[in-house]
Amino acid sequence: MLRTISFVLLVAVIRPGCSQYLKKLQDNHKPRELTDSELIKISGLSNPGHIDNVLDNILIPRVVGTKNHKKVFDYISKELEDLDWHVEIDEFTDNTPKFGKLTFKNIIAKLNPNAERYLTLACHYDSKYFPSNDFVGATDSAVPCAMLLNLARVLRSNLDGVKNNDLSLQLVFFDGEEAFVNWGPKDSIYGARHLAQTYHDTNSVSRSSGENVSQLQKMDMLVLLDLIGHRDASFYSYFPETEKWYVRMANLEDRMKDLGLLKKYGNHVYFKKQRHYGGIEDDHIPFLKRGVPILHLISSPFPRAWHTPQDNRDIVDMNATENIQKILMAFLVEYMNMSVKKF
């Protein structure tokens, strides 16, 4: 897959038939601000041993259409169901340039399936095809998958307190992100392209406003995780519309560093306080084109092991992974206005 960093023309995108009621709620959303003691409690919920356990189950070659792919699909789905999430499967077939027609399955987990709005966290769970069948894609994207399953587990008590709220959490595990031959509009992001179109076409009546709204319009923001897990991950702000949320994550990193909550932190900063005007092609593109606000947490530059057999367990730095996870969890608790409980 050739996933290049290229400059893009930023244009105003308006969601078709946008609900003015939901748009106002999204634009005026006020998160809470965690106290230092609450940040310490959030940090204490971290469980890197669970992330390791998840990787034991999914860090295998998992190319679409293979037995390993089904094994990982079954594992992720069951983990979410066991945590009492509402799990939906977006299953479809599509033509691929190497293997013909294949079946893809996006996994969507909703905390409250009847919510009016969703903060969506996402990653992809397939791995890239290589004839040698030795690519396990630790950063790409087994570790992000493990992070999402981990936060669903360690924040379970906190999430229970907002389970019936109209602002809810949605986790998406995209299938078919990787190209089978060469990255292009018809050979890449199969699952994201299908789900974005499906969500655009799926409408329901808002209980609050009586408006007819699509599933896309219910998405406050899509936070996409990719290429995470190595020691030197670096993130940037790519979209003005979500820059305030990116800066919030960067500020949480600063606060957690000052409180001594980040392990073996050194001088490396994960969330760079810089804006990049280039875009990186990834699963967010079909949603971006349809007007969904995007926060893209992808390491740039890419890890040296990108698309090589070296993107394996050896590259995973659990200290860095846990640090980024703590920041993500704190952001989630603030955005969702959750109370902080310590188990």
N, C-alpha and C positions, 0 to 999 in steps of 0.2 A: 504494500500500500504506500502510495506517495501522498503523505499528508503534509503539504507545504504550508509555511507561514507566508501569507501574501497580504498585500494591502487591499482593503476593501473600501468601497464607497458607502459611507453611512447615509442612509436615507430614512426619512420618517416612515414608519410602518404603522398602519392603523388596522386593528383587528376588524375583519368584516362583521358588520352588525353588532359592533361592540356594545355591551351593556354599560350604559352610563352609570348605573347604580354600582355595579361591581367595580368599574374603573375608579370611581370616586373612593370606594373603600380601600382599594389597592394603593392608590396614589397617596391617601391620607393615613396609611397604616402606621401606627405608633407602637414600636416594640418597647419592652421594658429594658431597664439597664441593671445588670447584675451588680450586686455589691461585691467587695473583695471577699467577704466570707462565703458568699454564694459561689464565686469562681473557684474558691478552694474546694467547696463541696463537689462541684461539677468535675473538677480535676480528680477528685478522689473516687469518682465512679468509673474511671478508666480501667479497662480490663484487657491488657494486651494478650493475656493468655487465651482469651476467647478469640481474638483475631487470629492467633496462631492456630487454634483449633479449626476455625473456618477454612484457613488456608490448607490445612491438612486434607480437607474434603474437596476443595475446588481448584487447587493449584496443579492442574493436569492439562494436557492438550485437550481442548474442548471445541473442536471445529464443528460448525453446524452440520447436522446429519449423522454424527458419530455417536457411539454408545457413551463415550465420555461426556459429550455435550448433554445427552439426556440425563446422565448421572448428576451433573452439576445443576441442571434445570430442576430436577426432582429435589435435590438438597436445598436449594434456595427457597423453592416454593414451600417445602415442609417446614423449614425454619420459621418462615413468616406466618404460616398457619398456626404453628405451635405457640407463637407469640400473640395469637388472637387478632391478627390483622385480617382485613377483608382482601382476599387475593383474587385477582382477575387475570386471565390469560388471553392475550391478544395473539391468536394463532392465524397464520396465513401462509400461502405458498407464493414463491416468486422464482423467476428464472435467474440462474447464475451462469456465468460464462464458462465455468469448468465442470460443474456437476449437474447441469440442467436444472430441473425444477426441484426446489428444496422447501421443506416446511420450517418456518421460523416461529418462535414463541417469545413474545415480550411478556415479562412478569410485572404486573402492577399491583402494588399493595397499598391500601388506603386505611388510615387509622379510623376515619369516619366516612363510610361510603356515601352518606347523605349530606356531606358538608357543602357549603356554598362556594368555598374558596380553598385552594391548596397551595402550600409551599411544596415544591416537588424537588426531591433529591434523586439523582440518577447516575448510572454508569452502564457499561456494557459487560456482559458475562461470557460472550464467545471469545475464542482465541483465533489468531490468524492461521490460515492453512500454509504449511510448508511440506514438501514431499518427504522430508526427513522425519516429520511428526515428532519433533523434539522441542517445539516452542510451547511454553506454558504461560507466558504473558503475566508475570508477577505484577509489574506495575501497570500492565496493559491487558485487562484491568481487574485482576484477581484481588489485589489489595483494596481498591475502591469498593468492590463488592463486599469484602469482609468488613470494611468500615461501616457500610450502611447496615449490614446485619448486626454488627456490634452495637451501634447506637440504638437500634430498635430494642436490643436486649438490655443494655445497661441503663437506658432512660425509661424503661418500661413503667416504673412507678410514677415518674414525672409525666409521661405521656397519658397515663390513665386519667390524670386530672383534667385533661383537655380533650378526652376521647369523644365527647358529644358536642364539641364546639363547632361553629359554622366555619371557622378557619381551622383546617386540618392539615395533616402531613401525608404526603404521597411519595412512595418509593418506587422508582422504575428501574428495572434491569433490562436494558435493551439487548435484543438478539441481533446478530448479523451486522455488527458495526464494521467488521473487517472486510476488506476487499478480498476476493478469491484470486484475482489475477492482477489487475491494475486499478488503483483508486480512481473512481469517476462517478458521474451522476447515476449510473445504473449498476455500478458494482461497488457498493459501499452503503453504510448506514441503512440497511434494508429495514430493520425494525423501527428505527426512528422515523423513516419516511412513511411507513405504513401507519404507525400510531398517530403521528401528527395529522395525517389526512383523516383517520378515523375519528380523532377527537374534534377535528374541524366539523365533521359531518354529524356528530352525535349531539343532539340538543335535548334540553329539559327546561321545565319552567321553574324559575327562581321562586322559592317560597317567600322571600323577602320583598321582591319587587314585582313579581308576576311577569317578568320579562322572559322571553325565550332565549336561553344562553347555551353556548356550546361548551364542551368539556375544555377546550382550549382557553376560553374566556374565564374559566374558573381558576386557571393557573396564575397565581400571583407572580411566580418566578420559577424558572427551571435552573437549578444549581447542578451543573454537570461535572462529575469527578472523572479524571483520566490521568494516566501516567503518574501515579502517586505511589510511594512506598520506598523510594531510594533516599539516600541521605540528604541530597542537595536540592530538593524540590523548591522551585521558585514560581510564584504566581503573580499575575498582573491583571489590572483592570482593562477590559476590552470594550465595554459598552457604557456610554454615558448614562443610560437609563438606570443601570444597576450600580453605578459607581458608589453611591452612598452606602450600599450594602457591602460592597467590597471593602470600602474604607472601614466599615464597622468591624469586619473580620480582622483587618490589619491592626486596628486599635485594640481588639481583644488579644491579639498576639502580644502587643506591647505590654498590656496590663498583666498578662499571665507570665511574661518574662520577668517583669519587675517583681512579681510575687514569688518568683522562684518555682513556678509550677511546670516549666518546660524542661525536659531531661536533656542533659548534654547539649545544651542549646548553642554555646559558642557565639560566634559573630554572624552566623548565617541567618538571614531573615527570610521567612517563607513568603509572606505577603508583602511584596514590594509596593511601596506607595508611588507607583508610576502607572501611567496610562499607555497602553500599546494600541496603536491605531490599525495594526494588522489583525487579521482574523485567522484562526486555526480551524480547518474543516474538521467537523466532529458531529456527534449525534444531535447537537443543538440546532444545526442549520435549518431543518424543515420547520422547527418551531419558531426560530428567529424570523424566517420568511413570513410566517403567519402572525407575527406581532407579539409573541410571548417574550417577556423580559428574560434575559439570559445572564447568569453568573457562571463563567467558565473557569473551573478550577483544574487547569491542566498545566503540568510543569513545562516551563520554557526557559532554556532549551530542553529538548527531549533528553531522557536518560541516554547515556552512551550505549547501553545494552538494548535500546529500542529495536524491536523486530530481529533480535538475535537470540540464540539459545541461552545467552548469558542473562536474559531477563527472567531469572529464576529465583528460587528461595534465597540464594546467596546475596542477591542485590538488596533484599529487603532490610531496611534499617528500622527496627521496631521502635527505637527512640523517636526518630523523625515521624514515623507513622502515628505513634501515640500522641505526639505533640500536635500534629495537624488535626487529629481526631478530637482532642480537647478543645481546640479553637472552634471546630465545626459544631461540636455539641453545645458549647456556650452560645454560639450564634443562634442555633436552633432554639434553645431555651428562651433567649431574648425575643426572637422573632415571633414565637408562638405564645409569648406571655405566660410561660409555664411557671408554676411554683417549683422551688428546688427542694427535693427530698433526698436524704442520704440513707441508702439502705444499710 
